[in-house]
Amino acid sequence: MRKVLLLDIESTGLDAKADRIIELGMMVTSSDFKVIHEEYNKLVWDDTYPTLTPEIEDLTGITQEELLGNSIK
């Protein structure tokens, strides 16, 4: 059976020039999606990123406070 990589990215918005990735989620599953082989999830933050808006916090479920301390530097 083949394996499938699922990738999920959350960001500070939809503007590719101004907004930044704040979460990476990955999962390797069987091709029928019944078996999870591996999972990875990481919040990422840099002090140069724009502050999250209430709309992005509601949409992603990630708060500004959760991102603090998850610097990528």
Phi and psi restraints in degrees (range 20) as a CNS / XPLOR table:
assign (resid 1 and name C) (resid 2 and name N)
       (resid 2 and name CA) (resid 2 and name C) 1.0 -78.8 20.0 2
assign (resid 2 and name N) (resid 2 and name CA)
       (resid 2 and name C) (resid 3 and name N) 1.0 159.5 20.0 2
assign (resid 2 and name C) (resid 3 and name N)
       (resid 3 and name CA) (resid 3 and name C) 1.0 -108.3 20.0 2
assign (resid 3 and name N) (resid 3 and name CA)
       (resid 3 and name C) (resid 4 and name N) 1.0 152.0 20.0 2
assign (resid 3 and name C) (resid 4 and name N)
       (resid 4 and name CA) (resid 4 and name C) 1.0 -125.3 20.0 2
assign (resid 4 and name N) (resid 4 and name CA)
       (resid 4 and name C) (resid 5 and name N) 1.0 136.8 20.0 2
assign (resid 4 and name C) (resid 5 and name N)
       (resid 5 and name CA) (resid 5 and name C) 1.0 -100.7 20.0 2
assign (resid 5 and name N) (resid 5 and name CA)
       (resid 5 and name C) (resid 6 and name N) 1.0 121.8 20.0 2
assign (resid 5 and name C) (resid 6 and name N)
       (resid 6 and name CA) (resid 6 and name C) 1.0 -102.9 20.0 2
assign (resid 6 and name N) (resid 6 and name CA)
       (resid 6 and name C) (resid 7 and name N) 1.0 134.0 20.0 2
assign (resid 6 and name C) (resid 7 and name N)
       (resid 7 and name CA) (resid 7 and name C) 1.0 -126.2 20.0 2
assign (resid 7 and name N) (resid 7 and name CA)
       (resid 7 and name C) (resid 8 and name N) 1.0 131.4 20.0 2
assign (resid 7 and name C) (resid 8 and name N)
       (resid 8 and name CA) (resid 8 and name C) 1.0 -128.7 20.0 2
assign (resid 8 and name N) (resid 8 and name CA)
       (resid 8 and name C) (resid 9 and name N) 1.0 131.2 20.0 2
assign (resid 8 and name C) (resid 9 and name N)
       (resid 9 and name CA) (resid 9 and name C) 1.0 -125.5 20.0 2
assign (resid 9 and name N) (resid 9 and name CA)
       (resid 9 and name C) (resid 10 and name N) 1.0 131.8 20.0 2
assign (resid 9 and name C) (resid 10 and name N)
       (resid 10 and name CA) (resid 10 and name C) 1.0 -110.3 20.0 2
assign (resid 10 and name N) (resid 10 and name CA)
       (resid 10 and name C) (resid 11 and name N) 1.0 147.2 20.0 2
assign (resid 10 and name C) (resid 11 and name N)
       (resid 11 and name CA) (resid 11 and name C) 1.0 -139.1 20.0 2
assign (resid 11 and name N) (resid 11 and name CA)
       (resid 11 and name C) (resid 12 and name N) 1.0 173.9 20.0 2
assign (resid 11 and name C) (resid 12 and name N)
       (resid 12 and name CA) (resid 12 and name C) 1.0 -78.1 20.0 2
assign (resid 12 and name N) (resid 12 and name CA)
       (resid 12 and name C) (resid 13 and name N) 1.0 -3.3 20.0 2
assign (resid 12 and name C) (resid 13 and name N)
       (resid 13 and name CA) (resid 13 and name C) 1.0 165.9 20.0 2
assign (resid 13 and name N) (resid 13 and name CA)
       (resid 13 and name C) (resid 14 and name N) 1.0 -164.2 20.0 2
assign (resid 13 and name C) (resid 14 and name N)
       (resid 14 and name CA) (resid 14 and name C) 1.0 -108.6 20.0 2
assign (resid 14 and name N) (resid 14 and name CA)
       (resid 14 and name C) (resid 15 and name N) 1.0 -0.1 20.0 2
assign (resid 14 and name C) (resid 15 and name N)
       (resid 15 and name CA) (resid 15 and name C) 1.0 -86.3 20.0 2
assign (resid 15 and name N) (resid 15 and name CA)
       (resid 15 and name C) (resid 16 and name N) 1.0 107.6 20.0 2
assign (resid 15 and name C) (resid 16 and name N)
       (resid 16 and name CA) (resid 16 and name C) 1.0 -62.7 20.0 2
assign (resid 16 and name N) (resid 16 and name CA)
       (resid 16 and name C) (resid 17 and name N) 1.0 -23.4 20.0 2
assign (resid 16 and name C) (resid 17 and name N)
       (resid 17 and name CA) (resid 17 and name C) 1.0 -84.6 20.0 2
assign (resid 17 and name N) (resid 17 and name CA)
       (resid 17 and name C) (resid 18 and name N) 1.0 -26.0 20.0 2
assign (resid 17 and name C) (resid 18 and name N)
       (resid 18 and name CA) (resid 18 and name C) 1.0 -113.3 20.0 2
assign (resid 18 and name N) (resid 18 and name CA)
       (resid 18 and name C) (resid 19 and name N) 1.0 -31.8 20.0 2
assign (resid 18 and name C) (resid 19 and name N)
       (resid 19 and name CA) (resid 19 and name C) 1.0 -92.2 20.0 2
assign (resid 19 and name N) (resid 19 and name CA)
       (resid 19 and name C) (resid 20 and name N) 1.0 160.0 20.0 2
assign (resid 19 and name C) (resid 20 and name N)
       (resid 20 and name CA) (resid 20 and name C) 1.0 -131.8 20.0 2
assign (resid 20 and name N) (resid 20 and name CA)
       (resid 20 and name C) (resid 21 and name N) 1.0 156.3 20.0 2
assign (resid 20 and name C) (resid 21 and name N)
       (resid 21 and name CA) (resid 21 and name C) 1.0 -70.7 20.0 2
assign (resid 21 and name N) (resid 21 and name CA)
       (resid 21 and name C) (resid 22 and name N) 1.0 132.9 20.0 2
assign (resid 21 and name C) (resid 22 and name N)
       (resid 22 and name CA) (resid 22 and name C) 1.0 -118.1 20.0 2
assign (resid 22 and name N) (resid 22 and name CA)
       (resid 22 and name C) (resid 23 and name N) 1.0 -10.9 20.0 2
assign (resid 22 and name C) (resid 23 and name N)
       (resid 23 and name CA) (resid 23 and name C) 1.0 -152.7 20.0 2
assign (resid 23 and name N) (resid 23 and name CA)
       (resid 23 and name C) (resid 24 and name N) 1.0 137.9 20.0 2
assign (resid 23 and name C) (resid 24 and name N)
       (resid 24 and name CA) (resid 24 and name C) 1.0 -117.9 20.0 2
assign (resid 24 and name N) (resid 24 and name CA)
       (resid 24 and name C) (resid 25 and name N) 1.0 128.3 20.0 2
assign (resid 24 and name C) (resid 25 and name N)
       (resid 25 and name CA) (resid 25 and name C) 1.0 -129.2 20.0 2
assign (resid 25 and name N) (resid 25 and name CA)
       (resid 25 and name C) (resid 26 and name N) 1.0 131.7 20.0 2
assign (resid 25 and name C) (resid 26 and name N)
       (resid 26 and name CA) (resid 26 and name C) 1.0 -137.0 20.0 2
assign (resid 26 and name N) (resid 26 and name CA)
       (resid 26 and name C) (resid 27 and name N) 1.0 147.3 20.0 2
assign (resid 26 and name C) (resid 27 and name N)
       (resid 27 and name CA) (resid 27 and name C) 1.0 -146.9 20.0 2
assign (resid 27 and name N) (resid 27 and name CA)
       (resid 27 and name C) (resid 28 and name N) 1.0 132.8 20.0 2
assign (resid 27 and name C) (resid 28 and name N)
       (resid 28 and name CA) (resid 28 and name C) 1.0 -103.5 20.0 2
assign (resid 28 and name N) (resid 28 and name CA)
       (resid 28 and name C) (resid 29 and name N) 1.0 121.9 20.0 2
assign (resid 28 and name C) (resid 29 and name N)
       (resid 29 and name CA) (resid 29 and name C) 1.0 -125.8 20.0 2
assign (resid 29 and name N) (resid 29 and name CA)
       (resid 29 and name C) (resid 30 and name N) 1.0 169.3 20.0 2
assign (resid 29 and name C) (resid 30 and name N)
       (resid 30 and name CA) (resid 30 and name C) 1.0 -70.8 20.0 2
assign (resid 30 and name N) (resid 30 and name CA)
       (resid 30 and name C) (resid 31 and name N) 1.0 158.7 20.0 2
assign (resid 30 and name C) (resid 31 and name N)
       (resid 31 and name CA) (resid 31 and name C) 1.0 -63.4 20.0 2
assign (resid 31 and name N) (resid 31 and name CA)
       (resid 31 and name C) (resid 32 and name N) 1.0 -18.5 20.0 2
assign (resid 31 and name C) (resid 32 and name N)
       (resid 32 and name CA) (resid 32 and name C) 1.0 -94.5 20.0 2
assign (resid 32 and name N) (resid 32 and name CA)
       (resid 32 and name C) (resid 33 and name N) 1.0 3.3 20.0 2
assign (resid 32 and name C) (resid 33 and name N)
       (resid 33 and name CA) (resid 33 and name C) 1.0 64.2 20.0 2
assign (resid 33 and name N) (resid 33 and name CA)
       (resid 33 and name C) (resid 34 and name N) 1.0 18.8 20.0 2
assign (resid 33 and name C) (resid 34 and name N)
       (resid 34 and name CA) (resid 34 and name C) 1.0 -91.5 20.0 2
assign (resid 34 and name N) (resid 34 and name CA)
       (resid 34 and name C) (resid 35 and name N) 1.0 -22.4 20.0 2
assign (resid 34 and name C) (resid 35 and name N)
       (resid 35 and name CA) (resid 35 and name C) 1.0 -121.6 20.0 2
assign (resid 35 and name N) (resid 35 and name CA)
       (resid 35 and name C) (resid 36 and name N) 1.0 126.6 20.0 2
assign (resid 35 and name C) (resid 36 and name N)
       (resid 36 and name CA) (resid 36 and name C) 1.0 -96.2 20.0 2
assign (resid 36 and name N) (resid 36 and name CA)
       (resid 36 and name C) (resid 37 and name N) 1.0 120.1 20.0 2
assign (resid 36 and name C) (resid 37 and name N)
       (resid 37 and name CA) (resid 37 and name C) 1.0 -90.2 20.0 2
assign (resid 37 and name N) (resid 37 and name CA)
       (resid 37 and name C) (resid 38 and name N) 1.0 -41.1 20.0 2
assign (resid 37 and name C) (resid 38 and name N)
       (resid 38 and name CA) (resid 38 and name C) 1.0 -150.9 20.0 2
assign (resid 38 and name N) (resid 38 and name CA)
       (resid 38 and name C) (resid 39 and name N) 1.0 150.5 20.0 2
assign (resid 38 and name C) (resid 39 and name N)
       (resid 39 and name CA) (resid 39 and name C) 1.0 -136.1 20.0 2
assign (resid 39 and name N) (resid 39 and name CA)
       (resid 39 and name C) (resid 40 and name N) 1.0 149.0 20.0 2
assign (resid 39 and name C) (resid 40 and name N)
       (resid 40 and name CA) (resid 40 and name C) 1.0 -148.4 20.0 2
assign (resid 40 and name N) (resid 40 and name CA)
       (resid 40 and name C) (resid 41 and name N) 1.0 134.4 20.0 2
assign (resid 40 and name C) (resid 41 and name N)
       (resid 41 and name CA) (resid 41 and name C) 1.0 -143.4 20.0 2
assign (resid 41 and name N) (resid 41 and name CA)
       (resid 41 and name C) (resid 42 and name N) 1.0 132.3 20.0 2
assign (resid 41 and name C) (resid 42 and name N)
       (resid 42 and name CA) (resid 42 and name C) 1.0 -147.3 20.0 2
assign (resid 42 and name N) (resid 42 and name CA)
       (resid 42 and name C) (resid 43 and name N) 1.0 125.3 20.0 2
assign (resid 42 and name C) (resid 43 and name N)
       (resid 43 and name CA) (resid 43 and name C) 1.0 -79.8 20.0 2
assign (resid 43 and name N) (resid 43 and name CA)
       (resid 43 and name C) (resid 44 and name N) 1.0 141.9 20.0 2
assign (resid 43 and name C) (resid 44 and name N)
       (resid 44 and name CA) (resid 44 and name C) 1.0 -131.7 20.0 2
assign (resid 44 and name N) (resid 44 and name CA)
       (resid 44 and name C) (resid 45 and name N) 1.0 142.6 20.0 2
assign (resid 44 and name C) (resid 45 and name N)
       (resid 45 and name CA) (resid 45 and name C) 1.0 -151.8 20.0 2
assign (resid 45 and name N) (resid 45 and name CA)
       (resid 45 and name C) (resid 46 and name N) 1.0 146.7 20.0 2
assign (resid 45 and name C) (resid 46 and name N)
       (resid 46 and name CA) (resid 46 and name C) 1.0 -137.0 20.0 2
assign (resid 46 and name N) (resid 46 and name CA)
       (resid 46 and name C) (resid 47 and name N) 1.0 143.4 20.0 2
assign (resid 46 and name C) (resid 47 and name N)
       (resid 47 and name CA) (resid 47 and name C) 1.0 -61.8 20.0 2
assign (resid 47 and name N) (resid 47 and name CA)
       (resid 47 and name C) (resid 48 and name N) 1.0 -16.3 20.0 2
assign (resid 47 and name C) (resid 48 and name N)
       (resid 48 and name CA) (resid 48 and name C) 1.0 -85.7 20.0 2
assign (resid 48 and name N) (resid 48 and name CA)
       (resid 48 and name C) (resid 49 and name N) 1.0 -6.9 20.0 2
assign (resid 48 and name C) (resid 49 and name N)
       (resid 49 and name CA) (resid 49 and name C) 1.0 -69.6 20.0 2
assign (resid 49 and name N) (resid 49 and name CA)
       (resid 49 and name C) (resid 50 and name N) 1.0 150.8 20.0 2
assign (resid 49 and name C) (resid 50 and name N)
       (resid 50 and name CA) (resid 50 and name C) 1.0 -68.9 20.0 2
assign (resid 50 and name N) (resid 50 and name CA)
       (resid 50 and name C) (resid 51 and name N) 1.0 149.8 20.0 2
assign (resid 50 and name C) (resid 51 and name N)
       (resid 51 and name CA) (resid 51 and name C) 1.0 -65.1 20.0 2
assign (resid 51 and name N) (resid 51 and name CA)
       (resid 51 and name C) (resid 52 and name N) 1.0 140.6 20.0 2
assign (resid 51 and name C) (resid 52 and name N)
       (resid 52 and name CA) (resid 52 and name C) 1.0 -66.6 20.0 2
assign (resid 52 and name N) (resid 52 and name CA)
       (resid 52 and name C) (resid 53 and name N) 1.0 138.6 20.0 2
assign (resid 52 and name C) (resid 53 and name N)
       (resid 53 and name CA) (resid 53 and name C) 1.0 -84.9 20.0 2
assign (resid 53 and name N) (resid 53 and name CA)
       (resid 53 and name C) (resid 54 and name N) 1.0 159.1 20.0 2
assign (resid 53 and name C) (resid 54 and name N)
       (resid 54 and name CA) (resid 54 and name C) 1.0 -56.8 20.0 2
assign (resid 54 and name N) (resid 54 and name CA)
       (resid 54 and name C) (resid 55 and name N) 1.0 -33.8 20.0 2
assign (resid 54 and name C) (resid 55 and name N)
       (resid 55 and name CA) (resid 55 and name C) 1.0 -64.7 20.0 2
assign (resid 55 and name N) (resid 55 and name CA)
       (resid 55 and name C) (resid 56 and name N) 1.0 -42.0 20.0 2
assign (resid 55 and name C) (resid 56 and name N)
       (resid 56 and name CA) (resid 56 and name C) 1.0 -69.2 20.0 2
assign (resid 56 and name N) (resid 56 and name CA)
       (resid 56 and name C) (resid 57 and name N) 1.0 -39.1 20.0 2
assign (resid 56 and name C) (resid 57 and name N)
       (resid 57 and name CA) (resid 57 and name C) 1.0 -60.6 20.0 2
assign (resid 57 and name N) (resid 57 and name CA)
       (resid 57 and name C) (resid 58 and name N) 1.0 -43.0 20.0 2
assign (resid 57 and name C) (resid 58 and name N)
       (resid 58 and name CA) (resid 58 and name C) 1.0 -65.8 20.0 2
assign (resid 58 and name N) (resid 58 and name CA)
       (resid 58 and name C) (resid 59 and name N) 1.0 -42.2 20.0 2
assign (resid 58 and name C) (resid 59 and name N)
       (resid 59 and name CA) (resid 59 and name C) 1.0 -67.3 20.0 2
assign (resid 59 and name N) (resid 59 and name CA)
       (resid 59 and name C) (resid 60 and name N) 1.0 -45.5 20.0 2
assign (resid 59 and name C) (resid 60 and name N)
       (resid 60 and name CA) (resid 60 and name C) 1.0 -90.4 20.0 2
assign (resid 60 and name N) (resid 60 and name CA)
       (resid 60 and name C) (resid 61 and name N) 1.0 -23.2 20.0 2
assign (resid 60 and name C) (resid 61 and name N)
       (resid 61 and name CA) (resid 61 and name C) 1.0 77.9 20.0 2
assign (resid 61 and name N) (resid 61 and name CA)
       (resid 61 and name C) (resid 62 and name N) 1.0 9.7 20.0 2
assign (resid 61 and name C) (resid 62 and name N)
       (resid 62 and name CA) (resid 62 and name C) 1.0 -106.9 20.0 2
assign (resid 62 and name N) (resid 62 and name CA)
       (resid 62 and name C) (resid 63 and name N) 1.0 130.1 20.0 2
assign (resid 62 and name C) (resid 63 and name N)
       (resid 63 and name CA) (resid 63 and name C) 1.0 -100.2 20.0 2
assign (resid 63 and name N) (resid 63 and name CA)
       (resid 63 and name C) (resid 64 and name N) 1.0 159.9 20.0 2
assign (resid 63 and name C) (resid 64 and name N)
       (resid 64 and name CA) (resid 64 and name C) 1.0 -57.8 20.0 2
assign (resid 64 and name N) (resid 64 and name CA)
       (resid 64 and name C) (resid 65 and name N) 1.0 -40.1 20.0 2
assign (resid 64 and name C) (resid 65 and name N)
       (resid 65 and name CA) (resid 65 and name C) 1.0 -63.2 20.0 2
assign (resid 65 and name N) (resid 65 and name CA)
       (resid 65 and name C) (resid 66 and name N) 1.0 -36.4 20.0 2
assign (resid 65 and name C) (resid 66 and name N)
       (resid 66 and name CA) (resid 66 and name C) 1.0 -65.4 20.0 2
assign (resid 66 and name N) (resid 66 and name CA)
       (resid 66 and name C) (resid 67 and name N) 1.0 -31.9 20.0 2
assign (resid 66 and name C) (resid 67 and name N)
       (resid 67 and name CA) (resid 67 and name C) 1.0 -75.9 20.0 2
assign (resid 67 and name N) (resid 67 and name CA)
       (resid 67 and name C) (resid 68 and name N) 1.0 -31.3 20.0 2
assign (resid 67 and name C) (resid 68 and name N)
       (resid 68 and name CA) (resid 68 and name C) 1.0 -59.5 20.0 2
assign (resid 68 and name N) (resid 68 and name CA)
       (resid 68 and name C) (resid 69 and name N) 1.0 135.8 20.0 2
assign (resid 68 and name C) (resid 69 and name N)
       (resid 69 and name CA) (resid 69 and name C) 1.0 89.3 20.0 2
assign (resid 69 and name N) (resid 69 and name CA)
       (resid 69 and name C) (resid 70 and name N) 1.0 -0.5 20.0 2
assign (resid 69 and name C) (resid 70 and name N)
       (resid 70 and name CA) (resid 70 and name C) 1.0 -113.0 20.0 2
assign (resid 70 and name N) (resid 70 and name CA)
       (resid 70 and name C) (resid 71 and name N) 1.0 39.1 20.0 2
assign (resid 70 and name C) (resid 71 and name N)
       (resid 71 and name CA) (resid 71 and name C) 1.0 -61.3 20.0 2
assign (resid 71 and name N) (resid 71 and name CA)
       (resid 71 and name C) (resid 72 and name N) 1.0 144.5 20.0 2
assign (resid 71 and name C) (resid 72 and name N)
       (resid 72 and name CA) (resid 72 and name C) 1.0 -93.0 20.0 2
assign (resid 72 and name N) (resid 72 and name CA)
       (resid 72 and name C) (resid 73 and name N) 1.0 0.3 20.0 2
